[in-house]
Amino acid sequence: MSEVKELGGGCLCGAIRYRVTAQPYHLTHCHCTCRRASGAPFVTWFSVPTDGFFVTHGEPVRYRSSVAAVRSFCGRCGTQLTFQRDDAPSEVDITACSLDDPEALTPEDHTFTRSRLTWIRLNDGLSENPTIREAHGS
């Protein structure tokens, strides 16, 4: 992967803006059952170190969606922005489609395909992981 250029993003209504200054990794289409947070059959995420993610405008609402993770979203329009696992405090997952240019990053795989909805057909040639993939740097 080439050197990262700064990426910007935010919510639908513009109340929340962020920038990413670290190299993205774990670009994935996630099919886990927490898809209910987005209302979509799967969510495309990427990860960066927390010190490479900055909220530049507004204040996202944080919601503990499970005993092991916190999500953030815009309290005005509801756009889902981030996901952070308690066991990975130095990493934040960001919704790829909240980027100003979602095409700046290309997903590398599918995760949690064991939870994939039966009416979703995967034929993009990307690898499929039944659960989570190994941690970054493993």
C-alpha positions as CSV (number, residue, x, y, z in Angstrom):
1,M,0.0,0.0,0.0
2,S,1.3,3.5,-0.8
3,E,2.0,6.3,1.6
4,V,-1.2,7.7,3.1
5,K,-2.4,11.1,2.2
6,E,-4.6,12.8,4.7
7,L,-8.2,11.7,4.5
8,G,-11.3,13.7,5.6
9,G,-14.8,12.7,6.4
10,G,-17.8,13.3,8.5
11,C,-21.5,12.8,8.9
12,L,-24.4,13.4,6.5
13,C,-25.5,16.7,8.0
14,G,-22.0,18.1,8.5
15,A,-22.2,18.5,12.3
16,I,-19.2,16.1,12.7
17,R,-16.0,16.3,10.7
18,Y,-12.8,14.2,11.1
19,R,-9.5,13.7,9.5
20,V,-7.2,10.6,9.3
21,T,-3.4,11.1,9.2
22,A,-2.3,7.5,9.7
23,Q,-2.0,4.6,7.2
24,P,-5.4,2.7,7.0
25,Y,-5.4,-1.1,7.5
26,H,-8.0,-3.8,7.9
27,L,-10.1,-2.5,5.0
28,T,-13.1,-4.9,5.2
29,H,-16.7,-5.5,4.5
30,C,-18.0,-6.7,7.9
31,H,-21.1,-8.9,8.0
32,C,-21.4,-9.2,11.8
33,T,-24.7,-9.0,13.5
34,C,-24.0,-5.5,14.8
35,R,-25.1,-4.4,11.3
36,R,-28.3,-3.3,13.0
37,A,-26.3,-0.1,14.1
38,S,-26.2,0.9,10.4
39,G,-29.4,-0.6,9.1
40,A,-27.4,-2.1,6.2
41,P,-26.5,-5.8,5.3
42,F,-22.9,-5.1,6.0
43,V,-20.6,-2.2,6.8
44,T,-17.3,-1.3,5.2
45,W,-14.6,-0.3,7.7
46,F,-11.0,0.6,7.9
47,S,-8.7,0.8,11.0
48,V,-6.1,3.3,12.0
49,P,-4.1,3.9,15.2
50,T,-6.1,6.2,17.5
51,D,-3.4,8.8,17.3
52,G,-4.1,9.1,13.6
53,F,-7.8,10.0,13.9
54,F,-8.9,13.5,14.9
55,V,-12.4,14.9,15.2
56,T,-12.1,18.4,13.8
57,H,-15.6,19.7,14.2
58,G,-18.5,18.7,16.5
59,E,-18.7,16.0,19.1
60,P,-19.8,12.5,18.2
61,V,-22.2,10.7,20.6
62,R,-20.6,7.6,22.1
63,Y,-22.7,4.5,22.6
64,R,-21.6,1.3,24.4
65,S,-23.1,-1.2,21.9
66,S,-21.8,-4.3,23.7
67,V,-19.8,-5.2,26.8
68,A,-16.7,-5.0,24.7
69,A,-17.0,-2.0,22.4
70,V,-18.1,1.6,21.9
71,R,-19.5,3.1,18.8
72,S,-19.7,6.8,17.8
73,F,-22.2,8.5,15.6
74,C,-23.7,11.9,14.9
75,G,-26.4,12.8,17.4
76,R,-28.1,15.0,14.9
77,C,-28.3,12.9,11.7
78,G,-27.4,9.4,13.1
79,T,-24.4,8.7,10.8
80,Q,-22.3,5.9,12.2
81,L,-18.7,6.9,12.4
82,T,-16.5,4.7,14.5
83,F,-16.2,1.5,16.4
84,Q,-13.6,0.8,19.2
85,R,-13.0,-2.4,20.9
86,D,-12.0,-2.3,24.6
87,D,-9.3,-4.9,24.0
88,A,-7.7,-2.7,21.2
89,P,-7.6,0.8,22.8
90,S,-4.9,2.0,20.4
91,E,-7.0,1.3,17.3
92,V,-10.2,2.8,15.9
93,D,-12.4,1.5,13.1
94,I,-14.0,4.1,10.9
95,T,-16.9,3.7,8.4
96,A,-15.4,3.9,5.0
97,C,-18.5,5.5,3.5
98,S,-18.3,8.4,6.0
99,L,-15.1,9.5,4.1
100,D,-15.5,12.4,1.7
101,D,-14.0,10.1,-0.9
102,P,-15.0,6.5,-0.1
103,E,-13.3,5.4,-3.2
104,A,-9.9,6.5,-1.8
105,L,-9.7,3.1,0.0
106,T,-10.4,-0.3,-1.5
107,P,-11.7,-3.2,0.8
108,E,-9.4,-6.2,1.0
109,D,-11.7,-8.9,2.4
110,H,-15.0,-9.8,4.1
111,T,-15.1,-10.5,7.8
112,F,-17.8,-12.3,9.9
113,T,-19.2,-14.1,6.9
114,R,-20.7,-16.7,9.2
115,S,-23.3,-14.0,9.9
116,R,-23.7,-13.0,6.3
117,L,-27.4,-12.7,5.3
118,T,-28.4,-15.5,3.0
119,W,-29.6,-13.1,0.3
120,I,-26.2,-11.5,0.0
121,R,-24.2,-13.1,-2.8
122,L,-20.4,-12.5,-2.7
123,N,-18.7,-12.7,-6.0
124,D,-16.1,-9.9,-5.8
125,G,-13.1,-12.3,-5.4
126,L,-12.1,-11.0,-2.0
127,S,-11.2,-13.5,0.7
128,E,-13.9,-14.4,3.3
129,N,-13.2,-14.8,7.0
130,P,-15.9,-16.6,9.0
131,T,-15.0,-14.4,12.0
132,I,-12.6,-11.6,12.7
133,R,-9.2,-11.7,11.0
134,E,-6.0,-11.7,13.0
135,A,-5.0,-8.5,14.8
136,H,-2.9,-5.9,12.9
137,G,0.7,-6.8,13.0
138,S,0.1,-10.4,13.9
